[in-house]
Amino acid sequence: MSLRINDITPNFTAKTTQGTIDFHQWIGDSWAILFSHPKDFTPVCTTELGYMAGLEKEFAQRNCKVIGLSIDPIDNHEQWAKDIEETQGHAVKFPIIGDTDLAVAKLYNMLPADESGTSEGRTAATNATVRSVFIIGPDKKIKLMMTYPMTTGRNFNEILRVLDSMQLTAQYKVATPVNWKKGEDVIIVPSVSNEEAEKLFPQGFKTIKPYLRTTKQPG
């Protein structure tokens, strides 16, 4: 299955470290982040899971749930979580999917649909493409997709920044410029006329070009 931004995120039922879930029901009316890992007890992913565990409260404040996935059994996840807490200083409190039959990885196009077998005997190298991040909105639509190589740790501060941008731009008729951070000026979308902009942004706006107008972050 080929996935694109604004597609309805594929639903699935899976076992996790916190019990069996129906993914759409689990999301509910929240935002959600699904991030995947090729295998348990791998060094880069250990640092990522630990860092995400430390950021979980930040995501929760933004009404965003976090769920991990790794192509290994649940029992392995629970043992790995002990290593993560010991080495990274944060306990993993969000669920991690045990994708032993590769079903979710194939559903989300992280492995070929005709990939055979189970997690048994597979290595991080054979699962190298299971290194993706998906941000999903309350409407169950995919808002962002990113895939990283195994040797490069993901930047979850960037994921948090993108979430801030998407939540802001979903509420107001604005976009965020390059390297934008929460609290900085934003761009008024071109579909908004100057007359409408004067009403929507009473604090005023700056016209750099007719198609490039900036204003203080609303809200």
Rosetta silent file (secondary structure, phi, psi, omega in degrees, C-alpha in Angstrom):
SEQUENCE: MSLRINDITPNFTAKTTQGTIDFHQWIGDSWAILFSHPKDFTPVCTTELGYMAGLEKEFAQRNCKVIGLSIDPIDNHEQWAKDIEETQGHAVKFPIIGDTDLAVAKLYNMLPADESGTSEGRTAATNATVRSVFIIGPDKKIKLMMTYPMTTGRNFNEILRVLDSMQLTAQYKVATPVNWKKGEDVIIVPSVSNEEAEKLFPQGFKTIKPYLRTTKQPG
SCORE:     score description
SCORE:     0.000 S_00000001
   1 L     0.000  129.716  175.885    0.000    0.000    0.000 S_00000001
   2 L   -91.874  128.890 -178.438    1.280    3.421   -0.971 S_00000001
   3 L  -110.935  144.249  177.310    0.563    6.081    1.634 S_00000001
   4 L  -133.960  160.079  174.319    0.411    9.832    1.156 S_00000001
   5 L   -59.180  138.014 -177.945   -0.191   12.825    3.363 S_00000001
   6 L    82.103   -0.416  168.208   -3.949   13.319    3.967 S_00000001
   7 L   -70.737  148.349  170.179   -4.697    9.615    3.460 S_00000001
   8 E   -65.106  128.363 -178.308   -6.760    8.021    6.220 S_00000001
   9 L   -64.353  132.615 -179.073   -4.223    6.191    8.358 S_00000001
  10 L   -59.257  134.091  178.324   -4.664    2.411    7.960 S_00000001
  11 L   -86.883  155.523  178.603   -6.392    0.869   10.936 S_00000001
  12 L  -160.507  160.827  170.638   -5.142   -2.303   12.616 S_00000001
  13 E  -112.895  132.400 -176.015   -5.451   -4.395   15.752 S_00000001
  14 E  -150.656  155.172  173.377   -2.169   -5.270   17.447 S_00000001
  15 E   -82.568  137.723  177.531   -0.640   -6.475   20.671 S_00000001
  16 E  -131.694  175.573  176.916    1.321   -3.857   22.598 S_00000001
  17 L   -67.375   -8.859  177.937    3.153   -3.627   25.898 S_00000001
  18 L  -120.682   27.186  177.860   -0.100   -2.201   27.301 S_00000001
  19 E   101.590  177.710 -179.440   -2.510   -4.755   25.846 S_00000001
  20 E   -79.431  136.552 -179.618   -4.269   -5.228   22.533 S_00000001
  21 E  -126.875  150.597  161.468   -5.430   -2.060   20.775 S_00000001
  22 E   -96.917  120.165 -167.976   -7.578   -1.037   17.843 S_00000001
  23 H   -59.694  -47.633 -178.999   -5.463    1.781   16.435 S_00000001
  24 H   -63.088  -40.929  177.369   -8.269    4.156   15.430 S_00000001
  25 H   -64.815  -39.057  179.910  -10.036    3.647   18.755 S_00000001
  26 H   -62.958  -40.557  178.356   -6.756    4.179   20.587 S_00000001
  27 H   -63.355  -44.087 -178.662   -6.214    7.506   18.795 S_00000001
  28 L    60.328 -130.377  178.761   -9.722    8.672   19.677 S_00000001
  29 L  -102.895   23.150 -179.857   -9.982   12.461   19.307 S_00000001
  30 L   -98.074  169.006  161.058   -6.263   13.023   19.896 S_00000001
  31 E   -80.354  162.916  179.611   -3.309   13.598   17.639 S_00000001
  32 E  -148.983  148.872  172.843   -0.942   10.624   17.517 S_00000001
  33 E  -122.012  123.779  173.237    2.639    9.770   16.693 S_00000001
  34 E  -110.343  120.235  177.490    3.571    6.284   15.502 S_00000001
  35 E  -130.078  137.313 -167.880    7.307    5.700   15.259 S_00000001
  36 E  -113.499  158.506 -176.456    8.887    2.407   14.265 S_00000001
  37 E  -137.509  140.507 -176.491   12.086    0.512   14.979 S_00000001
  38 L   -71.065  -26.597 -176.350   13.731   -2.335   13.061 S_00000001
  39 L  -170.548  151.346  175.456   14.635   -4.410   16.105 S_00000001
  40 L   -71.731  162.009  176.215   14.910   -4.378   19.898 S_00000001
  41 L    57.877   38.280  173.825   18.235   -3.894   21.680 S_00000001
  42 L  -108.188  144.358 -167.752   19.652   -1.692   18.906 S_00000001
  43 H   -67.516  -48.235 -177.336   21.784    1.279   19.978 S_00000001
  44 H   -63.781  -44.018 -179.340   20.332    4.207   18.023 S_00000001
  45 H   -65.555  -31.278  176.256   16.745    3.175   18.773 S_00000001
  46 H   -59.916  -44.027  179.332   17.585    2.825   22.462 S_00000001
  47 H   -68.615  -36.033 -179.049   18.530    6.497   22.570 S_00000001
  48 H   -66.878  -47.722 -179.601   15.444    7.477   20.561 S_00000001
  49 H   -62.440  -39.215  177.982   12.962    5.649   22.757 S_00000001
  50 H   -64.891  -41.873 -179.418   14.580    7.097   25.857 S_00000001
  51 H   -68.310  -41.887  178.107   14.473   10.632   24.522 S_00000001
  52 H   -63.014  -36.919  176.789   10.863   10.267   23.404 S_00000001
  53 H   -60.493  -37.235  177.792    9.987    8.965   26.867 S_00000001
  54 H   -70.446  -24.622 -179.256   11.426   12.175   28.285 S_00000001
  55 H   -94.496   -4.934 -170.275    9.324   14.264   25.887 S_00000001
  56 H   -55.900  -38.057  179.536    6.062   12.376   26.355 S_00000001
  57 H   -63.886  -34.430  177.484    4.615   15.009   28.708 S_00000001
  58 H   -63.117  -42.807  178.670    5.285   17.687   26.076 S_00000001
  59 H   -68.279  -39.312 -179.875    3.292   15.710   23.539 S_00000001
  60 H   -61.387  -37.547  178.513    0.530   15.015   26.077 S_00000001
  61 H   -64.172  -20.135  179.471    0.169   18.767   26.683 S_00000001
  62 L  -101.143   17.475 -179.665   -0.540   19.062   22.957 S_00000001
  63 L    56.906   43.402 -178.131   -3.227   16.348   23.070 S_00000001
  64 E  -126.226  121.288  176.678   -0.906   13.972   21.228 S_00000001
  65 E   -86.296  155.129 -179.706   -0.495   10.295   22.070 S_00000001
  66 E  -123.273  136.365  175.344    2.736    8.392   21.385 S_00000001
  67 E  -143.039  134.671  177.649    3.083    4.769   20.315 S_00000001
  68 E  -100.814  169.905  175.604    6.179    2.842   19.246 S_00000001
  69 E  -146.567  137.797  172.701    6.581   -0.239   17.086 S_00000001
  70 E  -144.908  144.412 -177.650    9.360   -2.774   16.848 S_00000001
  71 L   -85.249   71.671  176.802    9.584   -6.022   14.922 S_00000001
  72 L  -159.048  164.089 -178.871   10.130   -8.206   17.956 S_00000001
  73 L   -69.778  159.383  179.966    7.898   -9.877   20.578 S_00000001
  74 H   -57.701  -41.361 -179.591    6.323   -8.002   23.487 S_00000001
  75 H   -57.356  -39.954  177.308    8.474   -9.887   26.014 S_00000001
  76 H   -64.164  -41.117  179.450   11.572   -8.490   24.313 S_00000001
  77 H   -57.839  -43.151 -176.949   10.114   -4.979   24.445 S_00000001
  78 H   -66.202  -36.948  175.716    9.640   -5.245   28.192 S_00000001
  79 H   -69.757  -41.507  179.285   13.228   -6.345   28.720 S_00000001
  80 H   -61.878  -38.409 -179.391   14.498   -3.651   26.368 S_00000001
  81 H   -57.862  -33.318  177.897   12.514   -1.009   28.297 S_00000001
  82 H   -66.156  -42.065  176.498   14.619   -1.797   31.369 S_00000001
  83 H   -62.945  -41.536 -178.839   17.798   -1.108   29.406 S_00000001
  84 H   -61.033  -47.237  179.820   16.305    2.106   28.033 S_00000001
  85 H   -64.060  -40.650 -178.762   15.452    3.427   31.483 S_00000001
  86 H   -64.789  -43.483 -173.387   18.837    2.416   32.864 S_00000001
  87 H   -90.257  -26.194 -174.494   20.897    3.993   30.080 S_00000001
  88 H  -109.170  -12.314  174.827   18.726    6.974   29.073 S_00000001
  89 L    81.894    9.599  179.042   17.208    7.953   32.416 S_00000001
  90 L  -134.914  133.200  176.967   13.576    7.865   31.322 S_00000001
  91 L   -81.575  136.453  178.219   11.013    5.076   31.737 S_00000001
  92 L   -80.734  110.637 -177.016    9.028    4.220   28.605 S_00000001
  93 L  -106.729   -7.963  176.906    5.391    4.685   29.605 S_00000001
  94 L   -89.619  158.060 -178.120    3.805    4.713   26.151 S_00000001
  95 L   -72.160  150.349  173.930    2.818    1.443   24.413 S_00000001
  96 E  -124.605  126.184 -179.662    5.106   -0.355   21.992 S_00000001
  97 E   -75.028  136.290  171.269    3.602   -2.610   19.332 S_00000001
  98 E   -96.483   96.678 -173.910    5.036   -6.099   18.926 S_00000001
  99 L   -93.989   58.572 -173.271    4.883   -6.490   15.142 S_00000001
 100 L   -68.097  -26.414  178.930    6.120  -10.085   15.032 S_00000001
 101 L   -94.455    6.666  176.791    4.091  -10.984   11.944 S_00000001
 102 L    66.682    9.850 -171.547    5.296   -7.819   10.122 S_00000001
 103 H   -62.943  -45.858 -177.502    1.642   -6.904    9.515 S_00000001
 104 H   -71.487  -40.273  178.020    1.790   -3.257   10.576 S_00000001
 105 H   -58.581  -40.213  178.807    5.149   -2.665    8.886 S_00000001
 106 H   -74.152  -38.431  179.282    3.697   -3.982    5.613 S_00000001
 107 H   -60.960  -35.244 -178.536    0.407   -2.119    6.077 S_00000001
 108 L   -97.174   17.574  173.085    2.354    1.140    6.437 S_00000001
 109 L    61.698   27.605  176.117    4.600    0.388    3.462 S_00000001
 110 L   -89.775  -19.822  172.143    7.718    0.057    5.622 S_00000001
 111 L  -134.014  153.008  178.495    8.272   -3.468    4.271 S_00000001
 112 L   -58.702  144.342 -178.515    7.111   -4.940    0.945 S_00000001
 113 L   -61.533  -26.773 -178.756    3.587   -6.366    1.065 S_00000001
 114 L   -95.643   11.370  177.180    4.875   -9.727   -0.162 S_00000001
 115 L   -62.001  129.968 -175.594    7.602   -9.957    2.515 S_00000001
 116 L   -99.976  166.720  173.585    7.387  -13.444    3.990 S_00000001
 117 L    87.706 -168.804 -178.918    8.032  -14.868    7.448 S_00000001
 118 L  -127.013 -168.971  178.570    7.911  -13.400   10.938 S_00000001
 119 L   -67.896  -20.718 -177.518   10.291  -11.507   13.195 S_00000001
 120 L   -59.303  123.795  175.723   12.087  -14.780   13.949 S_00000001
 121 L    83.432   -6.042  179.934   15.563  -14.746   12.466 S_00000001
 122 L   -82.447  152.497 -179.855   15.304  -11.231   11.065 S_00000001
 123 L  -115.929  171.262  176.350   18.002   -8.660   11.767 S_00000001
 124 L   -60.031  -34.583 -179.117   18.053   -4.890   12.002 S_00000001
 125 L   -66.154  -40.621  179.848   19.580   -4.863    8.514 S_00000001
 126 L   -73.767  -16.337  177.571   16.706   -6.832    6.974 S_00000001
 127 L  -108.242   21.186 -169.737   14.278   -4.464    8.707 S_00000001
 128 L   -56.437  -29.022 -176.947   16.250   -1.317    7.872 S_00000001
 129 L   -82.048   -3.903  178.086   13.265    0.477    6.309 S_00000001
 130 L   -87.481   66.180 -176.241   11.220    0.170    9.515 S_00000001
 131 L  -140.916   49.893 -172.240   12.511    3.566   10.707 S_00000001
 132 E  -111.744  158.161  172.339    9.547    5.835   10.079 S_00000001
 133 E  -124.846  131.131  174.681    7.606    8.529   11.930 S_00000001
 134 E  -122.341  129.102  169.178    3.935    9.200   11.221 S_00000001
 135 E  -104.763  130.066 -174.146    1.973   12.100   12.703 S_00000001
 136 E  -124.265  134.781 -178.766   -1.765   11.493   12.568 S_00000001
 137 L   -85.675  170.491  177.288   -4.504   14.031   13.242 S_00000001
 138 L   -60.222  -20.738  176.692   -7.735   13.593   15.199 S_00000001
 139 L   -81.772    5.344  178.866   -9.437   13.130   11.809 S_00000001
 140 L    69.664   17.435  178.188   -7.312    9.944   11.437 S_00000001
 141 E   -97.653  144.319  178.023   -5.478   11.441    8.453 S_00000001
 142 E   -71.916  124.351 -178.904   -1.711   11.210    8.015 S_00000001
 143 E  -102.699  -24.932 -178.696   -0.210   14.676    8.468 S_00000001
 144 E  -153.596  144.893  172.216    3.503   13.833    8.216 S_00000001
 145 E  -137.561  131.114  176.606    5.719   10.918    7.169 S_00000001
 146 E  -140.646  138.447  177.116    9.486   10.724    7.647 S_00000001
 147 E  -127.382  131.371 -175.640   11.874    7.778    7.229 S_00000001
 148 L  -113.327  154.326  170.184   15.431    7.780    8.572 S_00000001
 149 L   -72.892  159.423 -176.456   18.469    5.578    7.965 S_00000001
 150 L   -63.433  -27.818 -173.361   19.481    3.260   10.803 S_00000001
 151 L   -86.422   -4.268 -176.884   22.678    5.150   11.525 S_00000001
 152 L  -117.057  115.643  177.673   21.000    8.544   12.092 S_00000001
 153 L   -67.363  141.823 -178.908   19.026    9.182   15.260 S_00000001
 154 L   -74.270  151.138 -179.029   15.748   10.963   14.760 S_00000001
 155 L  -100.155   96.482 -175.941   15.271   14.544   15.955 S_00000001
 156 H   -79.007  -15.118  169.477   12.162   14.458   18.140 S_00000001
 157 H   -65.908  -35.421  176.571   12.484   18.151   18.963 S_00000001
 158 H   -67.071  -40.376  177.615   11.803   18.669   15.257 S_00000001
 159 H   -61.619  -40.636  177.672    8.754   16.398   15.452 S_00000001
 160 H   -64.072  -41.064  178.074    7.488   18.515   18.358 S_00000001
 161 H   -62.115  -44.853  179.993    8.116   21.693   16.334 S_00000001
 162 H   -63.728  -40.075  178.077    6.201   20.312   13.364 S_00000001
 163 H   -61.157  -43.722  177.019    3.309   19.309   15.616 S_00000001
 164 H   -58.012  -43.619 -179.790    3.159   22.869   17.000 S_00000001
 165 H   -63.656  -46.891 -176.104    3.067   24.204   13.443 S_00000001
 166 H   -66.858  -37.886  178.818    0.364   21.815   12.267 S_00000001
 167 H   -68.433  -36.841  177.613   -1.872   22.440   15.262 S_00000001
 168 H   -67.250  -47.860 -175.053   -1.516   26.203   14.806 S_00000001
 169 H   -74.370  -17.121  173.272   -2.141   26.158   11.051 S_00000001
 170 H   -74.853  -22.687 -175.665   -5.138   23.847   11.488 S_00000001
 171 H   -98.310  -32.586 -176.901   -6.772   26.509   13.665 S_00000001
 172 L  -123.549  160.266 -178.460   -5.758   29.729   11.895 S_00000001
 173 L   -85.518   62.616 -178.961   -5.303   30.748    8.255 S_00000001
 174 E  -135.387  165.743  170.565   -1.534   30.870    8.522 S_00000001
 175 E  -129.546  165.967 -178.958    1.555   28.887    7.558 S_00000001
 176 L  -113.652  137.470 -176.504    4.927   28.783    9.287 S_00000001
 177 L   -78.308  178.795  179.907    8.185   29.857    7.617 S_00000001
 178 L   -53.969  136.180  175.966   11.515   28.095    7.484 S_00000001
 179 L    59.658   19.047 -179.640   12.938   27.142   10.887 S_00000001
 180 L   -58.085  143.236  172.768    9.865   28.563   12.629 S_00000001
 181 L  -128.156  154.024 -177.964    9.564   28.034   16.369 S_00000001
 182 L   -52.181  129.427 -179.870    6.535   28.476   18.615 S_00000001
 183 L   100.816  -14.963 -179.122    5.986   32.156   19.369 S_00000001
 184 L   -86.366  167.427 -179.956    7.666   33.498   16.227 S_00000001
 185 L   -60.735  152.382 -179.168    5.985   35.368   13.377 S_00000001
 186 E  -123.898  172.350 -179.616    3.921   33.384   10.887 S_00000001
 187 E  -103.375  136.390  173.623    2.859   33.746    7.259 S_00000001
 188 E   -80.798  128.841 -175.464   -0.681   34.651    6.199 S_00000001
 189 L   -65.708  146.045 -175.099   -1.823   32.120    3.588 S_00000001
 190 L   -60.126  -24.470 -178.725   -2.248   33.568    0.056 S_00000001
 191 L   -70.171  -12.374  178.984   -5.965   32.665   -0.088 S_00000001
 192 L   -89.883  121.900  178.343   -6.656   35.354    2.549 S_00000001
 193 L   -72.456  165.076  177.795   -7.214   38.801    1.037 S_00000001
 194 H   -61.362  -37.569 -179.949   -5.757   41.914    2.622 S_00000001
 195 H   -64.535  -43.074  178.102   -9.254   42.955    3.705 S_00000001
 196 H   -68.039  -37.696 -179.344   -9.846   39.604    5.406 S_00000001
 197 H   -62.304  -36.584  179.141   -6.361   39.689    6.928 S_00000001
 198 H   -62.760  -32.875  178.533   -7.131   43.042    8.578 S_00000001
 199 H   -79.909  -41.368 -176.906  -10.092   41.412   10.327 S_00000001
 200 H   -73.236  -31.087 -174.442   -8.362   38.136   11.185 S_00000001
 201 L  -127.697   73.508 -175.491   -5.136   39.750   12.395 S_00000001
 202 L   -63.911  -16.134  176.608   -6.040   43.060   14.073 S_00000001
 203 L   -73.146   -6.496  178.074   -2.489   43.321   15.420 S_00000001
 204 L    96.249  169.460  178.932   -1.492   44.090   11.822 S_00000001
 205 L  -150.315  161.241 -178.510    0.721   42.415    9.257 S_00000001
 206 E  -111.075  127.765  177.889    3.749   43.161    7.132 S_00000001
 207 E   -97.358  110.232  178.274    3.641   42.847    3.335 S_00000001
 208 E   -89.601  -44.396  170.179    7.041   41.792    1.994 S_00000001
 209 E  -140.194  159.596  179.581    5.609   40.707   -1.373 S_00000001
 210 L   -53.052  -30.132 -179.264    1.926   40.464   -2.342 S_00000001
 211 L   -96.799   -1.647 -177.233    2.185   36.704   -1.757 S_00000001
 212 E  -129.522   97.998 -179.836    4.397   36.965    1.365 S_00000001
 213 E  -124.070  134.004 -178.051    2.769   38.629    4.376 S_00000001
 214 E  -116.740  154.033  178.776    3.832   38.031    7.969 S_00000001
 215 E  -152.313  165.734  176.354    2.092   38.615   11.273 S_00000001
 216 L   -63.090  147.680  178.287    2.482   37.810   14.947 S_00000001
 217 L   -58.123  124.006  178.032    1.575   34.251   15.887 S_00000001
 218 L   -72.766  159.284  175.976   -2.175   34.255   16.660 S_00000001
 219 L    84.377    0.000    0.000   -3.545   32.758   19.835 S_00000001
